[in-house]
Amino acid sequence: MDAGLVKLLELLLVFGGVLAFGIWQLRSVERDRRARLAREAAQRAAAQEASGPPQADAPRGRAGDSD
């Protein structure tokens, strides 16, 4: 094999590996971001469900009472 061809092949393999690793990491970050957003949305929904409908103020007693 010619030395130039070996160098070209090595260059292609190295850059291909770097490119594949970068794509893999970006996809992992995007997957984790989507999972975090879904988890936060579920927590917000659970918090709203737990708080229930808004309640009216409780009666405070008669006007002349002072506590």
C-alpha positions as CSV (number, residue, x, y, z in Angstrom):
1,M,0.0,0.0,0.0
2,D,1.1,3.5,-0.7
3,A,2.0,5.6,2.4
4,G,-0.3,8.4,1.2
5,L,-3.2,6.1,1.0
6,V,-2.6,4.8,4.5
7,K,-2.5,8.3,5.8
8,L,-5.7,9.2,4.0
9,L,-7.4,6.1,5.4
10,E,-6.2,6.9,8.9
11,L,-7.4,10.4,8.6
12,L,-10.8,9.3,7.4
13,L,-11.1,6.8,10.3
14,V,-10.1,9.3,12.9
15,F,-12.5,12.1,11.7
16,G,-15.2,9.5,11.2
17,G,-14.8,8.4,14.8
18,V,-14.8,12.0,16.1
19,L,-17.9,12.8,14.0
20,A,-19.7,9.7,15.2
21,F,-18.9,10.5,18.8
22,G,-20.1,14.1,18.4
23,I,-23.4,13.0,16.9
24,W,-23.8,10.4,19.6
25,Q,-23.3,13.0,22.4
26,L,-25.6,15.5,20.8
27,R,-28.4,12.9,20.5
28,S,-27.8,12.0,24.2
29,V,-28.1,15.6,25.3
30,E,-31.3,16.1,23.3
31,R,-32.8,12.9,24.7
32,D,-31.9,14.0,28.2
33,R,-33.4,17.5,27.6
34,R,-36.7,16.0,26.4
35,A,-36.8,13.7,29.4
36,R,-36.2,16.6,31.8
37,L,-38.9,18.7,30.1
38,A,-41.4,15.8,30.3
39,R,-40.6,15.2,34.0
40,E,-41.0,18.9,34.8
41,A,-44.3,19.0,33.0
42,A,-45.5,16.0,34.9
43,Q,-44.4,17.6,38.2
44,R,-46.3,20.8,37.3
45,A,-49.4,18.9,36.4
46,A,-49.2,16.9,39.7
47,A,-48.7,20.1,41.7
48,Q,-51.8,21.7,40.0
49,E,-53.8,18.6,40.6
50,A,-52.8,18.4,44.3
51,S,-53.6,22.0,44.9
52,G,-57.2,21.4,43.6
53,P,-59.6,24.1,42.6
54,P,-59.1,27.6,44.2
55,Q,-61.0,27.9,47.5
56,A,-62.9,30.9,48.6
57,D,-61.7,32.8,51.7
58,A,-63.0,31.3,54.9
59,P,-65.4,33.4,56.9
60,R,-63.5,35.6,59.4
61,G,-66.2,35.9,62.0
62,R,-68.4,38.8,62.9
63,A,-67.5,42.4,62.2
64,G,-67.3,43.3,65.8
65,D,-65.0,40.5,66.9
66,S,-61.3,41.2,67.4
67,D,-58.8,38.4,68.0
